[in-house]
């Protein structure tokens, strides 16, 4: 198996706390992937990057990096409004791409990305890492197994006190700047749940959304979102907020033969009078993310090694963009395309 050489684009929190530990700590990834360079527009990040990745080269410009380095792929860990430029630049050179969610900040630029990748032999994997977590894999397996019968109702709840902050050296509040993020909690967290509902149920027939700012009046984006997805034979509700008093996650899924509940610590399967507990780690603990990213990066590596240029994962990311667009358009929020 060929060892791939890659570059990190962006050295903020998700790169240093999620992506980089996955590359360094997973035995298979250590043997199959080497991060040889990092690009960050903040030159002051140079010293910290070289401490984390001794021997790597540091750049502040994507073209400078690509001119100087012979790499197989890039891993884009920057805010959504930058993705299109980096993807187009790398696509022109035939470089494989891993990219953080969401795909970009608007439908318009998402279509530009699709055009840039059209006809290329480039492996593109979006960071839809939740699909690789024990919780969501177990729920998927229970749904697919038929143990629940036909799912009739599902509800996903994510409570947070505030938006996560970005790296201090660039723009800590970029998540609440619509021009950079594309939206508020619906983009930041809802994007995850929009690919999860595809994983579980496919795409809905209709969608209804309500977006509000209930606590953080200083944010330039919504801090709370409620989205109902209509599948004709089932309803799926996603409740997201940065306006809660505690950090918590929960799930309820009801079917004609059984049901699932998750309270943040344990997954319960109930059928009739019998309840079975399936122990689970706390899904809201970001320390769990490293393992999920490692599994995702292994999928990327397999696709490159097998020359699998399927656009299935890119299409999944485009579907997320479409659901985001419909959610914002329905509420009349301007600034999204």
C-alpha positions as a printed Julia matrix, in Angstrom:
337×3 Matrix{Float64}:
   0.0    0.0     0.0
   1.34   3.41   -1.01
   2.15   5.98    1.65
   0.3    9.22    0.96
   1.82  12.63    1.54
  -0.6   15.35    2.59
  -0.91  18.94    3.75
  -3.19  20.46    6.38
  -4.92  23.62    5.21
  -5.65  25.52    8.42
  -4.13  24.86   11.84
  -6.98  25.91   14.12
  -8.74  23.95   16.84
 -10.3   21.21   14.71
  -6.99  20.57   12.93
  -4.85  20.38   16.06
  -7.36  18.67   18.37
  -9.15  16.36   15.93
  -7.4   15.78   12.62
  -3.75  15.81   13.59
  -4.11  13.5    16.64
  -5.95  11.01   14.41
  -3.08  10.93   11.91
  -0.48  10.63   14.68
  -2.18   8.23   17.11
  -3.79   5.64   14.84
  -1.24   2.91   13.91
  -2.59   2.31   10.41
  -2.67   6.03    9.6
   0.86   6.53   10.93
   2.07   3.89    8.48
   0.0    5.01    5.49
  -0.21   8.83    5.69
   2.38  11.53    6.33
   1.49  15.2     6.83
   4.48  16.98    5.34
   3.22  20.57    5.21
   0.75  22.99    6.78
  -0.77  26.15    5.33
  -2.29  28.84    7.53
  -2.95  32.48    6.69
  -1.81  33.39   10.22
   1.99  33.42   10.14
   2.18  33.43   13.95
   0.9   29.83   13.88
   4.2   28.71   12.36
   6.0   27.97   15.65
   3.12  26.01   17.19
   2.68  23.96   14.0
   6.35  23.05   13.84
   6.22  21.91   17.47
   3.24  19.67   16.7
   4.69  18.46   13.4
   8.51  18.54   13.61
  10.05  18.59   10.17
   6.93  19.83    8.4
   7.05  22.91    6.17
   4.83  25.91    6.86
   3.21  28.19    4.24
   0.78  31.09    4.31
  -0.43  30.73    0.71
  -1.99  27.71   -1.01
  -0.28  28.27   -4.37
   3.09  28.65   -2.68
   2.55  25.33   -0.9
   1.44  23.47   -4.02
   4.33  24.88   -6.06
   6.88  23.78   -3.46
   5.5   20.44   -2.31
   4.75  17.17   -4.07
   1.64  16.01   -2.19
  -1.16  13.55   -2.83
  -3.91  15.26   -0.86
  -4.97  18.22    1.24
  -7.05  18.2     4.41
  -9.04  21.46    4.56
  -9.71  22.58    8.15
 -10.72  26.2     7.55
 -14.07  28.06    7.86
 -16.71  27.38    5.17
 -16.28  30.62    3.19
 -12.69  29.6     2.27
 -13.42  26.07    1.06
 -14.35  26.83   -2.55
 -11.05  28.57   -3.31
  -8.94  25.8    -1.82
 -10.96  23.04   -3.49
 -10.83  24.68   -6.93
  -7.08  25.3    -6.61
  -6.37  21.7    -5.63
  -8.78  20.24   -8.18
  -6.91  22.03  -10.98
  -3.79  20.11   -9.93
  -5.48  16.72   -9.5
  -4.94  16.62   -5.72
  -7.26  14.5    -3.56
  -9.32  16.36   -0.94
 -10.62  15.91    2.59
 -12.78  18.87    3.64
 -14.46  19.97    6.85
 -18.24  20.39    6.88
 -20.26  22.1     5.64
 -19.06  21.99    2.06
 -19.13  25.77    1.78
 -21.06  28.83    2.98
 -23.73  28.9     0.25
 -25.44  26.89   -2.48
 -23.94  29.15   -5.12
 -20.36  28.34   -4.16
 -21.26  24.67   -3.64
 -22.26  24.53   -7.31
 -18.89  26.07   -8.23
 -17.16  23.29   -6.3
 -19.24  20.66   -8.1
 -18.2   22.13  -11.43
 -14.53  22.14  -10.41
 -14.65  18.44   -9.52
 -16.66  17.39  -12.57
 -14.8   14.8   -14.64
 -11.74  14.67  -12.37
 -10.14  11.58  -10.88
 -10.06  13.09   -7.42
 -11.15  11.39   -4.22
 -13.27  13.84   -2.24
 -14.29  12.98    1.33
 -16.23  15.49    3.47
 -15.72  15.38    7.23
 -18.97  13.65    8.09
 -17.27  11.97   11.01
 -20.38  11.34   13.11
 -21.22   8.36   10.87
 -18.1    6.65   12.22
 -19.02   7.0    15.91
 -20.22   3.96   17.92
 -23.5    5.7    18.76
 -24.62   6.55   15.26
 -23.32   3.29   13.77
 -25.27   1.34   16.4
 -28.46   3.32   15.74
 -28.05   2.79   12.0
 -27.62  -0.96   12.52
 -30.72  -1.14   14.73
 -32.81   0.69   12.14
 -31.48  -1.42    9.27
 -31.95  -4.69   11.18
 -35.7   -4.18   11.34
 -35.79  -4.56   15.14
 -37.76  -1.32   15.4
 -40.19  -2.27   12.67
 -41.03   0.78   10.56
 -39.73   3.99   12.13
 -42.6    6.45   12.63
 -41.04   9.28   14.64
 -37.5   10.4    15.45
 -36.2   13.32   17.46
 -32.62  14.56   17.85
 -31.75  17.18   20.49
 -28.51  19.14   20.89
 -28.27  21.68   23.74
 -25.3   24.02   24.1
 -24.68  27.19   26.14
 -23.02  29.12   23.33
 -21.2   28.78   20.04
 -17.75  27.22   20.11
 -14.95  29.75   19.66
 -12.3   29.6    16.99
  -8.58  30.06   17.38
  -7.59  33.34   19.06
  -4.9   34.09   16.5
  -7.42  34.49   13.66
 -11.12  35.18   14.4
 -12.56  33.53   17.53
 -16.13  34.52   16.61
 -16.18  33.34   12.98
 -19.0   30.85   13.69
 -21.37  33.73   14.42
 -20.33  35.75   11.36
 -22.76  34.78    8.58
 -20.38  35.79    5.78
 -17.76  33.33    7.05
 -19.91  30.5     8.39
 -23.0   30.72    6.2
 -25.32  30.67    9.22
 -25.58  29.85   12.91
 -26.2   26.64   14.81
 -28.09  25.12   11.89
 -24.93  25.26    9.77
 -22.51  24.42   12.56
 -24.37  21.49   14.12
 -27.35  20.95   11.84
 -25.03  20.0     8.99
 -24.05  16.9    10.99
 -27.66  15.91   11.5
 -28.54  16.53    7.86
 -26.04  13.89    6.75
 -27.06  11.58    9.6
 -30.71  11.64    8.56
 -29.58  10.67    5.03
 -27.6    7.81    6.58
 -30.64   6.61    8.53
 -33.63   7.48    6.38
 -32.6    8.95    3.02
 -33.83  12.34    1.89
 -37.17  13.81    3.07
 -40.09  14.72    0.85
 -40.62  18.06    2.62
 -39.01  20.24    5.26
 -40.24  22.85    7.74
 -37.89  25.06    9.76
 -38.0   27.69   12.49
 -34.86  29.71   13.3
 -34.56  32.16   16.2
 -32.09  34.11   18.29
 -33.34  33.41   21.82
 -30.36  34.25   24.01
 -27.33  35.62   22.17
 -28.51  38.94   20.74
 -24.93  39.85   19.87
 -24.66  36.95   17.41
 -25.18  37.81   13.76
 -26.82  34.4    13.24
 -29.54  32.22   14.78
 -28.74  30.53   18.09
 -31.68  28.1    17.93
 -33.14  25.96   15.15
 -36.04  23.52   14.93
 -36.35  21.53   11.71
 -39.05  18.97   10.89
 -38.39  16.58    8.02
 -41.42  14.9     6.45
 -40.89  11.42    4.99
 -44.61  10.81    4.42
 -44.45   7.6     6.49
 -42.41   9.19    9.32
 -41.5   12.54   10.85
 -37.99  13.5    11.96
 -37.43  16.52   14.22
 -34.05  18.15   14.88
 -33.84  20.61   17.82
 -30.63  22.61   18.14
 -29.73  25.46   20.47
 -26.84  27.56   21.76
 -29.33  29.04   24.27
 -29.46  26.2    26.81
 -28.31  26.09   30.45
 -26.25  22.94   30.0
 -24.46  20.85   27.38
 -26.53  17.78   26.5
 -27.51  15.43   23.67
 -30.49  13.1    23.41
 -32.23  10.93   20.85
 -35.67   9.29   20.68
 -36.66   7.0    17.81
 -40.03   5.23   17.78
 -40.97   2.35   15.52
 -43.93   0.02   15.06
 -42.05  -2.84   16.81
 -39.62  -1.09   19.16
 -37.91   2.12   20.14
 -34.53   3.68   20.9
 -33.62   6.32   23.47
 -30.24   7.93   24.17
 -29.69  10.28   27.11
 -26.06  11.21   26.57
 -24.59   8.21   28.4
 -26.53   5.1    27.41
 -28.46   3.78   24.45
 -31.62   1.83   25.3
 -33.53  -0.49   22.97
 -37.1   -1.19   24.12
 -39.33  -3.89   22.64
 -42.58  -4.6    24.45
 -41.8   -4.93   28.18
 -38.1   -5.67   27.59
 -35.36  -3.0    27.62
 -31.74  -3.66   26.66
 -28.94  -1.22   27.43
 -26.15  -0.68   24.91
 -23.33   1.23   26.7
 -22.11   4.26   24.81
 -19.54   7.01   25.35
 -20.79  10.58   25.79
 -21.37  11.72   22.22
 -21.02  15.39   23.22
 -17.44  14.77   24.48
 -15.17  16.1    21.75
 -12.34  13.85   22.94
 -14.27  11.08   21.18
 -13.85  12.83   17.84
 -10.26  11.67   17.27
 -11.34   8.06   16.8
 -14.15   9.08   14.47
 -11.77  11.12   12.34
  -9.32   8.21   12.23
 -12.04   5.95   10.82
 -13.0    8.58    8.26
  -9.36   9.09    7.18
  -8.98   5.33    6.73
 -12.01   5.39    4.42
 -10.33   8.2     2.47
  -7.09   6.21    2.26
  -8.9    3.1     0.98
 -10.63   5.1    -1.71
  -7.36   6.61   -2.91
  -5.61   3.23   -2.82
  -8.44   1.57   -4.74
  -8.81   4.5    -7.17
 -12.44   4.81   -6.11
 -13.59   8.16   -7.53
 -17.25   7.71   -6.62
 -19.06  10.97   -5.92
 -21.41   9.41   -3.35
 -19.91  11.28   -0.38
 -19.69  14.52   -2.33
 -23.36  14.1    -3.28
 -24.14  13.61    0.42
 -22.4   16.91    1.17
 -24.34  18.63   -1.63
 -27.59  17.26   -0.19
 -26.63  18.82    3.16
 -26.16  22.15    1.39
 -29.57  21.81   -0.25
 -31.29  21.08    3.09
 -29.53  24.06    4.69
 -30.6   26.28    1.79
 -34.23  25.16    2.07
 -34.22  25.69    5.84
 -32.94  29.26    5.6
 -35.04  30.12    2.54
 -38.21  29.0     4.33
 -37.56  31.37    7.23
 -36.77  34.29    4.95
 -33.25  34.77    6.34
 -31.21  36.69    3.83
 -27.52  36.27    3.13
 -27.61  32.64    2.02
 -27.71  31.59   -1.61
